[in-house]
Amino acid sequence: MICDRCDKPIPEGEAEHVPVFSGSGAGATVVLHRDGCRVSPTHPVPYPTGRGR
């Protein structure tokens, strides 16, 4: 199983399934390391990083 946050393999029994709800649909379930991990640099930032003008 691959972590949806850091793109690294998750050993057996160390995965956490997290439901993500969406107002416009059924949502999804993401799989993450149970102890936490860092976001992969290959993932796009899901929100603006700068402030508006």
HTML snippet that shows the backbone in 3Dmol.js (N, CA, C, O; Angstrom):
<script src="https://3Dmol.org/build/3Dmol-min.js"></script>
<div id="view" style="width:600px;height:400px;position:relative"></div>
<script>
const pdb = `
ATOM      1  N   MET A   1       0.847  -1.159   0.000  1.00  0.00           N
ATOM      2  CA  MET A   1       0.000   0.000   0.000  1.00  0.00           C
ATOM      3  C   MET A   1       0.907   1.240   0.000  1.00  0.00           C
ATOM      4  O   MET A   1       1.944   1.258   0.662  1.00  0.00           O
ATOM      5  N   ILE A   2       0.505   2.270  -0.746  1.00  0.00           N
ATOM      6  CA  ILE A   2       1.289   3.504  -0.882  1.00  0.00           C
ATOM      7  C   ILE A   2       0.560   4.636  -0.156  1.00  0.00           C
ATOM      8  O   ILE A   2      -0.661   4.761  -0.253  1.00  0.00           O
ATOM      9  N   CYS A   3       1.304   5.439   0.558  1.00  0.00           N
ATOM     10  CA  CYS A   3       0.753   6.585   1.293  1.00  0.00           C
ATOM     11  C   CYS A   3       0.335   7.667   0.291  1.00  0.00           C
ATOM     12  O   CYS A   3       1.086   7.996  -0.627  1.00  0.00           O
ATOM     13  N   ASP A   4      -0.867   8.215   0.478  1.00  0.00           N
ATOM     14  CA  ASP A   4      -1.361   9.273  -0.402  1.00  0.00           C
ATOM     15  C   ASP A   4      -0.721  10.620  -0.097  1.00  0.00           C
ATOM     16  O   ASP A   4      -0.878  11.553  -0.885  1.00  0.00           O
ATOM     17  N   ARG A   5      -0.012  10.758   1.004  1.00  0.00           N
ATOM     18  CA  ARG A   5       0.629  12.019   1.349  1.00  0.00           C
ATOM     19  C   ARG A   5       2.086  12.064   0.882  1.00  0.00           C
ATOM     20  O   ARG A   5       2.511  13.038   0.261  1.00  0.00           O
ATOM     21  N   CYS A   6       2.856  11.000   1.184  1.00  0.00           N
ATOM     22  CA  CYS A   6       4.299  11.047   0.883  1.00  0.00           C
ATOM     23  C   CYS A   6       4.720  10.127  -0.263  1.00  0.00           C
ATOM     24  O   CYS A   6       5.885  10.149  -0.660  1.00  0.00           O
ATOM     25  N   ASP A   7       3.812   9.326  -0.800  1.00  0.00           N
ATOM     26  CA  ASP A   7       4.078   8.415  -1.923  1.00  0.00           C
ATOM     27  C   ASP A   7       5.079   7.314  -1.589  1.00  0.00           C
ATOM     28  O   ASP A   7       5.720   6.775  -2.491  1.00  0.00           O
ATOM     29  N   LYS A   8       5.224   6.969  -0.313  1.00  0.00           N
ATOM     30  CA  LYS A   8       6.122   5.893   0.093  1.00  0.00           C
ATOM     31  C   LYS A   8       5.303   4.693   0.551  1.00  0.00           C
ATOM     32  O   LYS A   8       4.160   4.854   0.978  1.00  0.00           O
ATOM     33  N   PRO A   9       5.872   3.493   0.470  1.00  0.00           N
ATOM     34  CA  PRO A   9       5.142   2.294   0.905  1.00  0.00           C
ATOM     35  C   PRO A   9       4.821   2.348   2.401  1.00  0.00           C
ATOM     36  O   PRO A   9       5.583   2.891   3.200  1.00  0.00           O
ATOM     37  N   ILE A  10       3.678   1.772   2.750  1.00  0.00           N
ATOM     38  CA  ILE A  10       3.260   1.671   4.145  1.00  0.00           C
ATOM     39  C   ILE A  10       3.357   0.205   4.547  1.00  0.00           C
ATOM     40  O   ILE A  10       2.737  -0.645   3.908  1.00  0.00           O
ATOM     41  N   PRO A  11       4.128  -0.114   5.601  1.00  0.00           N
ATOM     42  CA  PRO A  11       4.211  -1.501   6.072  1.00  0.00           C
ATOM     43  C   PRO A  11       2.849  -2.013   6.547  1.00  0.00           C
ATOM     44  O   PRO A  11       1.984  -1.229   6.937  1.00  0.00           O
ATOM     45  N   GLU A  12       2.675  -3.300   6.513  1.00  0.00           N
ATOM     46  CA  GLU A  12       1.433  -3.953   6.941  1.00  0.00           C
ATOM     47  C   GLU A  12       1.061  -3.526   8.356  1.00  0.00           C
ATOM     48  O   GLU A  12       1.891  -3.583   9.263  1.00  0.00           O
ATOM     49  N   GLY A  13      -0.173  -3.102   8.544  1.00  0.00           N
ATOM     50  CA  GLY A  13      -0.673  -2.740   9.867  1.00  0.00           C
ATOM     51  C   GLY A  13      -0.352  -1.323  10.305  1.00  0.00           C
ATOM     52  O   GLY A  13      -0.727  -0.939  11.412  1.00  0.00           O
ATOM     53  N   GLU A  14       0.335  -0.517   9.475  1.00  0.00           N
ATOM     54  CA  GLU A  14       0.689   0.847   9.860  1.00  0.00           C
ATOM     55  C   GLU A  14      -0.061   1.902   9.046  1.00  0.00           C
ATOM     56  O   GLU A  14       0.320   3.073   9.047  1.00  0.00           O
ATOM     57  N   ALA A  15      -1.123   1.493   8.354  1.00  0.00           N
ATOM     58  CA  ALA A  15      -1.896   2.419   7.526  1.00  0.00           C
ATOM     59  C   ALA A  15      -3.109   2.935   8.291  1.00  0.00           C
ATOM     60  O   ALA A  15      -3.686   2.240   9.127  1.00  0.00           O
ATOM     61  N   GLU A  16      -3.473   4.163   7.982  1.00  0.00           N
ATOM     62  CA  GLU A  16      -4.680   4.749   8.549  1.00  0.00           C
ATOM     63  C   GLU A  16      -5.556   5.202   7.387  1.00  0.00           C
ATOM     64  O   GLU A  16      -5.100   5.942   6.515  1.00  0.00           O
ATOM     65  N   HIS A  17      -6.804   4.765   7.372  1.00  0.00           N
ATOM     66  CA  HIS A  17      -7.756   5.127   6.328  1.00  0.00           C
ATOM     67  C   HIS A  17      -8.580   6.310   6.833  1.00  0.00           C
ATOM     68  O   HIS A  17      -9.285   6.202   7.836  1.00  0.00           O
ATOM     69  N   VAL A  18      -8.484   7.439   6.130  1.00  0.00           N
ATOM     70  CA  VAL A  18      -9.138   8.667   6.559  1.00  0.00           C
ATOM     71  C   VAL A  18     -10.189   9.069   5.529  1.00  0.00           C
ATOM     72  O   VAL A  18      -9.853   9.318   4.371  1.00  0.00           O
ATOM     73  N   PRO A  19     -11.468   9.135   5.938  1.00  0.00           N
ATOM     74  CA  PRO A  19     -12.486   9.579   4.992  1.00  0.00           C
ATOM     75  C   PRO A  19     -12.394  11.084   4.777  1.00  0.00           C
ATOM     76  O   PRO A  19     -12.176  11.845   5.720  1.00  0.00           O
ATOM     77  N   VAL A  20     -12.563  11.502   3.529  1.00  0.00           N
ATOM     78  CA  VAL A  20     -12.561  12.922   3.168  1.00  0.00           C
ATOM     79  C   VAL A  20     -13.920  13.202   2.554  1.00  0.00           C
ATOM     80  O   VAL A  20     -14.260  12.658   1.503  1.00  0.00           O
ATOM     81  N   PHE A  21     -14.690  14.044   3.206  1.00  0.00           N
ATOM     82  CA  PHE A  21     -16.044  14.324   2.751  1.00  0.00           C
ATOM     83  C   PHE A  21     -16.041  15.532   1.825  1.00  0.00           C
ATOM     84  O   PHE A  21     -15.234  16.449   1.977  1.00  0.00           O
ATOM     85  N   SER A  22     -16.950  15.515   0.873  1.00  0.00           N
ATOM     86  CA  SER A  22     -17.027  16.582  -0.113  1.00  0.00           C
ATOM     87  C   SER A  22     -18.462  17.080  -0.187  1.00  0.00           C
ATOM     88  O   SER A  22     -19.407  16.292  -0.163  1.00  0.00           O
ATOM     89  N   GLY A  23     -18.610  18.378  -0.276  1.00  0.00           N
ATOM     90  CA  GLY A  23     -19.940  18.948  -0.387  1.00  0.00           C
ATOM     91  C   GLY A  23     -20.572  18.718  -1.750  1.00  0.00           C
ATOM     92  O   GLY A  23     -21.787  18.846  -1.901  1.00  0.00           O
ATOM     93  N   SER A  24     -19.768  18.383  -2.733  1.00  0.00           N
ATOM     94  CA  SER A  24     -20.297  18.214  -4.087  1.00  0.00           C
ATOM     95  C   SER A  24     -20.309  16.757  -4.547  1.00  0.00           C
ATOM     96  O   SER A  24     -20.597  16.480  -5.711  1.00  0.00           O
ATOM     97  N   GLY A  25     -20.005  15.837  -3.658  1.00  0.00           N
ATOM     98  CA  GLY A  25     -19.989  14.442  -4.073  1.00  0.00           C
ATOM     99  C   GLY A  25     -19.901  13.502  -2.890  1.00  0.00           C
ATOM    100  O   GLY A  25     -20.104  13.903  -1.744  1.00  0.00           O
ATOM    101  N   ALA A  26     -19.598  12.251  -3.176  1.00  0.00           N
ATOM    102  CA  ALA A  26     -19.565  11.242  -2.135  1.00  0.00           C
ATOM    103  C   ALA A  26     -18.299  11.287  -1.290  1.00  0.00           C
ATOM    104  O   ALA A  26     -18.244  10.663  -0.231  1.00  0.00           O
ATOM    105  N   GLY A  27     -17.275  12.018  -1.743  1.00  0.00           N
ATOM    106  CA  GLY A  27     -16.023  12.067  -0.999  1.00  0.00           C
ATOM    107  C   GLY A  27     -15.109  10.922  -1.387  1.00  0.00           C
ATOM    108  O   GLY A  27     -15.316  10.268  -2.410  1.00  0.00           O
ATOM    109  N   ALA A  28     -14.094  10.682  -0.565  1.00  0.00           N
ATOM    110  CA  ALA A  28     -13.109   9.642  -0.859  1.00  0.00           C
ATOM    111  C   ALA A  28     -12.462   9.195   0.444  1.00  0.00           C
ATOM    112  O   ALA A  28     -12.724   9.766   1.503  1.00  0.00           O
ATOM    113  N   THR A  29     -11.633   8.193   0.363  1.00  0.00           N
ATOM    114  CA  THR A  29     -10.856   7.736   1.507  1.00  0.00           C
ATOM    115  C   THR A  29      -9.388   7.777   1.120  1.00  0.00           C
ATOM    116  O   THR A  29      -8.999   7.227   0.090  1.00  0.00           O
ATOM    117  N   VAL A  30      -8.568   8.427   1.943  1.00  0.00           N
ATOM    118  CA  VAL A  30      -7.132   8.470   1.700  1.00  0.00           C
ATOM    119  C   VAL A  30      -6.438   7.544   2.686  1.00  0.00           C
ATOM    120  O   VAL A  30      -6.927   7.312   3.791  1.00  0.00           O
ATOM    121  N   VAL A  31      -5.295   7.019   2.272  1.00  0.00           N
ATOM    122  CA  VAL A  31      -4.517   6.106   3.098  1.00  0.00           C
ATOM    123  C   VAL A  31      -3.217   6.813   3.481  1.00  0.00           C
ATOM    124  O   VAL A  31      -2.458   7.238   2.611  1.00  0.00           O
ATOM    125  N   LEU A  32      -2.963   6.938   4.789  1.00  0.00           N
ATOM    126  CA  LEU A  32      -1.800   7.654   5.282  1.00  0.00           C
ATOM    127  C   LEU A  32      -1.025   6.799   6.274  1.00  0.00           C
ATOM    128  O   LEU A  32      -1.549   5.826   6.816  1.00  0.00           O
ATOM    129  N   HIS A  33       0.248   7.180   6.506  1.00  0.00           N
ATOM    130  CA  HIS A  33       1.007   6.540   7.581  1.00  0.00           C
ATOM    131  C   HIS A  33       0.340   6.871   8.913  1.00  0.00           C
ATOM    132  O   HIS A  33      -0.057   8.015   9.129  1.00  0.00           O
ATOM    133  N   ARG A  34       0.212   5.919   9.784  1.00  0.00           N
ATOM    134  CA  ARG A  34      -0.428   6.117  11.077  1.00  0.00           C
ATOM    135  C   ARG A  34       0.340   7.124  11.942  1.00  0.00           C
ATOM    136  O   ARG A  34      -0.274   7.892  12.682  1.00  0.00           O
ATOM    137  N   ASP A  35       1.674   7.128  11.856  1.00  0.00           N
ATOM    138  CA  ASP A  35       2.496   8.005  12.687  1.00  0.00           C
ATOM    139  C   ASP A  35       2.771   9.355  12.047  1.00  0.00           C
ATOM    140  O   ASP A  35       3.506  10.158  12.622  1.00  0.00           O
ATOM    141  N   GLY A  36       2.220   9.629  10.900  1.00  0.00           N
ATOM    142  CA  GLY A  36       2.450  10.896  10.215  1.00  0.00           C
ATOM    143  C   GLY A  36       3.651  10.825   9.292  1.00  0.00           C
ATOM    144  O   GLY A  36       4.508   9.954   9.441  1.00  0.00           O
ATOM    145  N   CYS A  37       3.712  11.734   8.346  1.00  0.00           N
ATOM    146  CA  CYS A  37       4.799  11.792   7.377  1.00  0.00           C
ATOM    147  C   CYS A  37       4.790  13.166   6.743  1.00  0.00           C
ATOM    148  O   CYS A  37       3.898  13.973   7.004  1.00  0.00           O
ATOM    149  N   ARG A  38       5.781  13.432   5.912  1.00  0.00           N
ATOM    150  CA  ARG A  38       5.872  14.722   5.235  1.00  0.00           C
ATOM    151  C   ARG A  38       5.235  14.625   3.856  1.00  0.00           C
ATOM    152  O   ARG A  38       5.229  13.561   3.237  1.00  0.00           O
ATOM    153  N   VAL A  39       4.704  15.734   3.386  1.00  0.00           N
ATOM    154  CA  VAL A  39       4.100  15.787   2.061  1.00  0.00           C
ATOM    155  C   VAL A  39       5.187  15.656   1.006  1.00  0.00           C
ATOM    156  O   VAL A  39       6.233  16.299   1.094  1.00  0.00           O
ATOM    157  N   SER A  40       4.934  14.827   0.018  1.00  0.00           N
ATOM    158  CA  SER A  40       5.872  14.635  -1.078  1.00  0.00           C
ATOM    159  C   SER A  40       6.021  15.928  -1.865  1.00  0.00           C
ATOM    160  O   SER A  40       5.025  16.606  -2.118  1.00  0.00           O
ATOM    161  N   PRO A  41       7.244  16.290  -2.260  1.00  0.00           N
ATOM    162  CA  PRO A  41       7.411  17.517  -3.052  1.00  0.00           C
ATOM    163  C   PRO A  41       6.799  17.436  -4.444  1.00  0.00           C
ATOM    164  O   PRO A  41       6.683  18.456  -5.123  1.00  0.00           O
ATOM    165  N   THR A  42       6.404  16.241  -4.882  1.00  0.00           N
ATOM    166  CA  THR A  42       5.804  16.096  -6.206  1.00  0.00           C
ATOM    167  C   THR A  42       4.310  16.404  -6.202  1.00  0.00           C
ATOM    168  O   THR A  42       3.714  16.553  -7.269  1.00  0.00           O
ATOM    169  N   HIS A  43       3.688  16.505  -5.016  1.00  0.00           N
ATOM    170  CA  HIS A  43       2.265  16.820  -4.942  1.00  0.00           C
ATOM    171  C   HIS A  43       2.061  18.315  -5.122  1.00  0.00           C
ATOM    172  O   HIS A  43       2.797  19.112  -4.540  1.00  0.00           O
ATOM    173  N   PRO A  44       1.070  18.711  -5.923  1.00  0.00           N
ATOM    174  CA  PRO A  44       0.792  20.144  -6.048  1.00  0.00           C
ATOM    175  C   PRO A  44       0.180  20.672  -4.751  1.00  0.00           C
ATOM    176  O   PRO A  44      -0.471  19.924  -4.021  1.00  0.00           O
ATOM    177  N   VAL A  45       0.384  21.937  -4.469  1.00  0.00           N
ATOM    178  CA  VAL A  45      -0.181  22.554  -3.275  1.00  0.00           C
ATOM    179  C   VAL A  45      -1.685  22.739  -3.528  1.00  0.00           C
ATOM    180  O   VAL A  45      -2.067  23.355  -4.523  1.00  0.00           O
ATOM    181  N   PRO A  46      -2.543  22.209  -2.637  1.00  0.00           N
ATOM    182  CA  PRO A  46      -3.982  22.254  -2.894  1.00  0.00           C
ATOM    183  C   PRO A  46      -4.627  23.602  -2.609  1.00  0.00           C
ATOM    184  O   PRO A  46      -5.842  23.734  -2.755  1.00  0.00           O
ATOM    185  N   TYR A  47      -3.856  24.604  -2.210  1.00  0.00           N
ATOM    186  CA  TYR A  47      -4.416  25.911  -1.883  1.00  0.00           C
ATOM    187  C   TYR A  47      -3.381  26.977  -2.243  1.00  0.00           C
ATOM    188  O   TYR A  47      -2.199  26.652  -2.359  1.00  0.00           O
ATOM    189  N   PRO A  48      -3.772  28.210  -2.421  1.00  0.00           N
ATOM    190  CA  PRO A  48      -2.820  29.266  -2.768  1.00  0.00           C
ATOM    191  C   PRO A  48      -1.800  29.481  -1.644  1.00  0.00           C
ATOM    192  O   PRO A  48      -2.166  29.471  -0.469  1.00  0.00           O
ATOM    193  N   THR A  49      -0.549  29.672  -1.990  1.00  0.00           N
ATOM    194  CA  THR A  49       0.482  29.867  -0.983  1.00  0.00           C
ATOM    195  C   THR A  49       0.695  31.328  -0.654  1.00  0.00           C
ATOM    196  O   THR A  49       1.247  31.646   0.400  1.00  0.00           O
ATOM    197  N   GLY A  50       0.268  32.233  -1.537  1.00  0.00           N
ATOM    198  CA  GLY A  50       0.447  33.665  -1.284  1.00  0.00           C
ATOM    199  C   GLY A  50      -0.867  34.315  -0.921  1.00  0.00           C
ATOM    200  O   GLY A  50      -1.938  33.723  -1.056  1.00  0.00           O
ATOM    201  N   ARG A  51      -0.763  35.539  -0.461  1.00  0.00           N
ATOM    202  CA  ARG A  51      -1.975  36.282  -0.124  1.00  0.00           C
ATOM    203  C   ARG A  51      -2.397  37.105  -1.338  1.00  0.00           C
ATOM    204  O   ARG A  51      -1.585  37.422  -2.207  1.00  0.00           O
ATOM    205  N   GLY A  52      -3.687  37.442  -1.378  1.00  0.00           N
ATOM    206  CA  GLY A  52      -4.206  38.262  -2.471  1.00  0.00           C
ATOM    207  C   GLY A  52      -3.614  39.660  -2.439  1.00  0.00           C
ATOM    208  O   GLY A  52      -3.045  40.082  -1.432  1.00  0.00           O
ATOM    209  N   ARG A  53      -3.748  40.361  -3.524  1.00  0.00           N
ATOM    210  CA  ARG A  53      -3.178  41.720  -3.594  1.00  0.00           C
ATOM    211  C   ARG A  53      -4.116  42.731  -3.032  1.00  0.00           C
ATOM    212  O   ARG A  53      -3.801  43.921  -3.010  1.00  0.00           O
TER     213      ARG A  53
END
`;
const viewer = $3Dmol.createViewer("view");
viewer.addModel(pdb, "pdb");
viewer.setStyle({}, {cartoon: {color: "spectrum"}});
viewer.zoomTo();
viewer.render();
</script>
